[in-house]
Amino acid sequence: MSNHTFEPRAELRDVTLRDGLQLTGKVLSTEKKVEIVRELLRLGVPGIELGSMARPDLVPPMANTLEVVAALTPEELEKCWIWVATPRHITRAAEAGARNFQYCLSVTDAHNQANIGRTTDASLDALPEAVQITESVAGRIQLCLATSFTCPFEGAVDPERVLAIANDARAAGTEDIVICDTLGQAVPTQVTELISRVRQETPERRIVFHGHDTWGLGVANTLAAISAGADVVDGALGGLGGCPFAPGASGNTSSEDLLFATQPEWLSPEKFGHLVQLSEDLLVELGEPNRSKAAQGARSKAEAFEWVTTSPAYVKVS
């Protein structure tokens, strides 16, 4: 028997309340969002992306992000991230109490124009100011690279373009780099190659992999990213979400699927059952389907398997 077992070390960041909610038509109340944040943290989820500074007229589900920030404690906010695209976004979020910022730009100009309204170079030009503001509030900032594999407008993305941005001097001061398969069109070999090269050929930072399950490879791509050196991986409850400015993008990789695949030390079958229940309740409220295969497995009839949670403590009453 081989002694070489797969031992993933990456942490999950749940992005339900940002990337998960973007494509939904329903706005969750501040109270409901705070409740979800606290339940995820209570269960042991290490990180949460709780909202975005995107314009509420363009992305209505993000309209109450600052209210959610203001309702949380500094200790809770230490584990929470806010999507930002400009220095002004960081200033406003920091005034509400946020300290962790995901500064996002697209590798391709076409998607950056559609998503943020400027060229990729213009976003990079503003990054040093964003870093400076973050440092002034003793915060942390990530460099998030959308469309790292494919773009809905320009097609396949050259990995050299990703590496050039990752190595750009204007990104100095960013503590993490987020590599995004925005459309979910990458395959594991591509993910392995790009994450490996980012690890080996760019400044030392935590690597975050943000995948989507559009073509059914969300879990496979995420495991490939972990094996190649990703430190954090993103997922959303029930596979909810996608990018409203990227035609063809569908749900995120399911948090439940990623947790079942990696089984971090903090996760127990009981906690997993509570996550499944939390996800089901949220998706019913939103009127969205549950795309998680692990959640479906948890509701199966295979009751001898400890991860099956069909006991009365978990079964949802209709």
FISEDO-692664 format. One line per 3 residues: number of its first residue (from 1); their letters; for each residue x, y, z of C-alpha. Coordinates in Angstrom, 3 decimals. Layout:
BEGIN
NUM) a) X Y Z; ...
This chain:
BEGIN
1) msn) 0.000 0.000 0.000; 1.301 3.448 -0.918; 2.199 5.842 1.886
4) htf) 1.470 8.821 -0.360; -2.022 9.936 0.597; -3.752 13.130 -0.472
7) epr) -3.756 15.486 2.502; -5.220 18.827 1.484; -4.256 21.722 3.711
10) ael) -6.235 24.540 2.166; -8.875 26.435 4.117; -12.375 27.098 2.840
13) rdv) -13.635 30.636 2.358; -17.396 30.631 1.944; -18.499 33.237 -0.621
16) tlr) -22.269 32.643 -0.434; -23.078 36.180 0.672; -21.134 37.819 -2.156
19) dgl) -20.560 35.741 -5.257; -23.345 33.398 -4.250; -26.039 36.067 -4.068
22) qlt) -25.006 38.129 -7.107; -27.216 36.370 -9.619; -30.242 35.976 -7.359
25) gkv) -33.188 38.306 -7.664; -33.828 38.473 -3.942; -32.131 40.752 -1.421
28) lst) -31.505 39.137 1.945; -32.075 41.322 4.986; -29.125 42.561 7.003
31) ekk) -30.326 40.457 9.922; -30.430 37.298 7.801; -26.946 37.885 6.416
34) vei) -25.545 38.479 9.902; -27.232 35.289 11.079; -25.599 33.308 8.251
37) vre) -22.160 34.800 8.960; -22.393 33.910 12.625; -23.657 30.393 11.976
40) llr) -20.853 29.697 9.499; -18.271 30.995 11.961; -19.837 29.030 14.820
43) lgv) -19.590 25.830 12.821; -15.909 26.482 12.122; -15.751 27.878 8.578
46) pgi) -12.390 29.726 8.598; -13.235 32.588 6.225; -16.237 34.337 4.721
49) elg) -16.740 36.767 1.875; -19.704 38.700 3.197; -20.426 41.255 0.506
52) sma) -19.367 43.648 -2.193; -19.002 47.363 -2.736; -20.437 47.021 -6.243
55) rpd) -23.061 49.588 -7.157; -26.407 48.510 -5.671; -28.286 49.595 -8.799
58) lvp) -26.198 47.089 -10.788; -25.991 44.339 -8.142; -29.010 44.825 -5.831
61) pma) -28.276 41.858 -3.503; -25.140 43.710 -2.336; -26.981 46.896 -1.322
64) ntl) -26.810 46.287 2.442; -23.186 45.131 2.638; -22.064 48.047 4.819
67) evv) -24.959 47.463 7.199; -23.811 43.860 7.599; -20.251 45.021 8.292
70) aal) -21.472 47.501 10.887; -23.497 44.798 12.673; -20.536 42.459 13.170
73) tpe) -17.882 42.597 15.875; -14.214 43.321 15.098; -13.439 39.698 16.019
76) ele) -15.983 38.421 13.506; -14.766 40.837 10.839; -11.229 39.461 11.176
79) kcw) -12.473 36.395 9.288; -14.577 38.298 6.733; -13.679 39.757 3.340
82) iwv) -15.256 42.511 1.237; -15.074 42.661 -2.575; -13.740 46.037 -3.719
85) atp) -12.615 47.490 -7.035; -11.421 51.019 -6.162; -9.599 52.832 -3.361
88) rhi) -12.864 54.650 -2.578; -14.537 51.295 -1.981; -11.918 50.475 0.640
91) tra) -12.321 53.837 2.373; -16.083 53.401 2.662; -15.853 49.787 3.817
94) aea) -13.144 50.629 6.350; -15.275 53.414 7.802; -17.963 50.798 8.484
97) gar) -15.421 48.556 10.228; -14.119 46.218 7.509; -10.427 45.362 7.529
100) nfq) -10.041 42.643 4.887; -10.411 43.670 1.254; -10.415 41.660 -1.981
103) ycl) -9.336 44.098 -4.690; -10.617 42.629 -7.913; -9.641 43.249 -11.505
106) svt) -9.917 41.121 -14.616; -6.986 39.718 -16.527; -8.701 40.759 -19.773
109) dah) -9.618 44.336 -20.595; -12.973 43.360 -22.078; -14.210 41.760 -18.864
112) nqa) -12.715 44.492 -16.694; -14.638 47.061 -18.738; -17.860 45.057 -18.360
115) nig) -17.347 44.316 -14.676; -15.647 47.445 -13.342; -15.905 50.015 -16.129
118) rtt) -12.215 50.587 -16.821; -9.182 48.903 -18.346; -7.129 46.375 -16.432
121) das) -4.218 48.809 -16.463; -6.366 51.528 -14.898; -7.330 49.146 -12.097
124) lda) -3.657 48.351 -11.543; -2.800 52.054 -11.522; -5.198 52.548 -8.596
127) lpe) -3.911 49.556 -6.625; -1.018 51.298 -4.801; -3.485 53.805 -3.334
130) avq) -5.756 50.919 -2.324; -2.815 49.250 -0.571; -1.922 52.509 1.174
133) ite) -5.454 52.981 2.509; -5.532 49.368 3.676; -2.247 49.790 5.515
136) sva) -3.523 52.985 7.159; -6.292 51.003 8.879; -4.030 48.018 9.659
139) gri) -5.991 45.875 7.226; -5.212 43.184 4.674; -5.673 43.317 0.914
142) qlc) -5.839 40.600 -1.712; -5.113 40.885 -5.419; -8.004 39.099 -7.118
145) lat) -7.589 38.172 -10.795; -10.897 37.406 -12.496; -10.923 35.571 -15.855
148) sft) -7.568 33.931 -15.158; -8.353 31.047 -17.524; -11.023 32.159 -19.988
151) cpf) -12.951 35.343 -20.730; -16.530 35.490 -22.029; -15.521 38.169 -24.524
154) ega) -11.918 37.319 -25.476; -11.811 33.530 -25.064; -8.759 31.659 -23.770
157) vdp) -6.411 33.674 -21.559; -2.640 33.377 -21.943; -1.095 32.293 -18.599
160) erv) 1.740 34.753 -19.259; -0.768 37.577 -18.926; -1.797 36.289 -15.488
163) lai) 1.823 35.990 -14.391; 2.645 39.472 -15.681; -0.114 41.006 -13.556
166) and) 0.868 38.871 -10.556; 4.414 40.206 -10.863; 3.429 43.822 -11.556
169) ara) 5.162 46.246 -9.203; 1.866 48.066 -8.662; 0.607 44.984 -6.775
172) agt) 3.271 45.296 -4.079; 1.737 45.083 -0.628; -1.023 42.623 -1.499
175) edi) -0.827 39.689 0.925; -2.829 37.165 -1.097; -3.470 36.467 -4.749
178) vic) -6.827 35.077 -5.871; -6.809 33.078 -9.114; -10.342 32.915 -10.523
181) dtl) -11.868 30.450 -12.943; -14.701 32.918 -13.431; -16.531 30.900 -16.075
184) gqa) -15.788 27.432 -14.729; -14.266 26.417 -18.064; -10.821 25.369 -16.830
187) vpt) -9.775 21.737 -16.507; -7.569 20.307 -13.732; -4.386 20.199 -15.789
190) qvt) -4.715 23.927 -16.532; -5.371 24.702 -12.883; -2.384 22.658 -11.756
193) eli) -0.092 24.402 -14.222; -1.198 27.940 -13.462; -1.309 27.595 -9.670
196) srv) 2.127 25.921 -9.738; 3.576 28.736 -11.806; 2.038 31.410 -9.593
199) rqe) 3.565 29.637 -6.596; 6.992 29.371 -8.205; 7.287 32.520 -10.318
202) tpe) 5.534 35.335 -8.412; 6.044 37.068 -5.048; 5.326 34.884 -2.035
205) rri) 1.699 35.330 -1.058; -1.122 33.113 0.059; -2.799 31.667 -3.030
208) vfh) -6.589 31.538 -3.165; -8.380 29.519 -5.837; -11.860 30.670 -6.822
211) ghd) -13.592 28.102 -8.991; -16.998 27.649 -10.585; -18.792 24.426 -11.428
214) twg) -20.277 25.453 -14.778; -18.813 22.445 -16.593; -18.929 20.072 -13.618
217) lgv) -15.245 20.342 -12.679; -15.461 22.659 -9.687; -14.345 20.094 -7.104
220) ant) -11.758 18.480 -9.400; -10.255 21.871 -10.244; -10.195 22.913 -6.596
223) laa) -8.438 19.715 -5.532; -5.941 20.280 -8.349; -5.357 23.816 -7.044
226) isa) -4.786 22.515 -3.517; -2.311 19.912 -4.733; -0.470 22.630 -6.667
229) gad) -0.163 24.857 -3.612; -3.358 26.846 -3.070; -3.779 27.863 0.568
232) vvd) -7.434 28.928 0.464; -10.320 27.826 -1.765; -13.682 29.481 -2.342
235) gal) -17.091 27.841 -2.297; -20.746 28.788 -1.867; -23.542 26.952 -0.103
238) ggl) -25.466 24.762 -2.523; -23.282 25.889 -5.435; -25.136 29.199 -5.474
241) ggc) -24.128 32.124 -7.639; -22.065 33.407 -10.530; -20.967 36.663 -12.122
244) pfa) -23.696 38.923 -13.560; -21.182 40.511 -15.934; -19.787 37.262 -17.356
247) pga) -22.167 35.558 -19.777; -21.973 31.808 -19.283; -20.871 31.904 -15.641
250) sgn) -23.034 29.807 -13.359; -22.829 28.545 -9.802; -19.804 28.524 -7.576
253) tss) -18.274 25.274 -6.475; -20.389 24.017 -3.583; -18.993 24.600 -0.088
256) edl) -20.567 21.322 1.012; -18.844 19.428 -1.821; -15.477 20.997 -1.022
259) lfa) -15.799 20.299 2.684; -16.780 16.688 2.121; -13.873 16.267 -0.318
262) tqp) -11.267 17.781 1.985; -12.743 16.970 5.426; -10.780 19.531 7.469
265) ewl) -10.074 18.719 11.112; -12.734 21.111 12.406; -15.515 19.436 10.420
268) spe) -17.579 16.620 11.926; -20.552 14.782 10.403; -22.775 16.656 12.848
271) kfg) -21.443 20.050 11.761; -21.740 18.993 8.150; -25.390 18.186 8.748
274) hlv) -25.966 21.649 10.160; -24.279 23.203 7.109; -26.517 21.177 4.811
277) qls) -29.558 22.373 6.745; -28.378 25.995 6.691; -27.855 25.739 2.939
280) edl) -31.234 24.140 2.279; -33.087 26.760 4.311; -31.306 29.592 2.485
283) lve) -31.911 28.137 -0.961; -35.615 27.641 -0.230; -35.857 31.271 0.861
286) lge) -34.125 32.410 -2.331; -36.048 30.051 -4.595; -32.795 28.617 -5.917
289) pnr) -31.885 24.983 -6.687; -29.411 23.033 -4.583; -26.531 22.008 -6.860
292) ska) -24.480 20.298 -4.148; -23.926 16.596 -4.756; -22.631 16.163 -1.207
295) aqg) -25.823 17.696 0.188; -27.812 15.236 -1.891; -25.658 12.433 -0.535
298) ars) -26.250 13.638 2.992; -29.989 13.153 2.441; -29.621 9.673 0.953
301) kae) -30.841 6.389 2.428; -27.338 5.078 3.115; -27.743 5.585 6.833
304) afe) -24.802 3.377 7.795; -22.505 6.093 6.400; -21.696 8.614 9.123
307) wvt) -21.969 11.621 6.791; -25.605 10.862 5.972; -27.754 13.218 8.035
310) tsp) -31.288 11.938 7.690; -31.914 11.756 11.421; -34.791 13.876 12.841
313) ayv) -32.254 16.400 14.110; -31.507 17.401 10.548; -34.478 16.523 8.371
316) kvs) -36.226 19.670 7.211; -39.915 19.829 8.043; -41.967 20.945 5.054
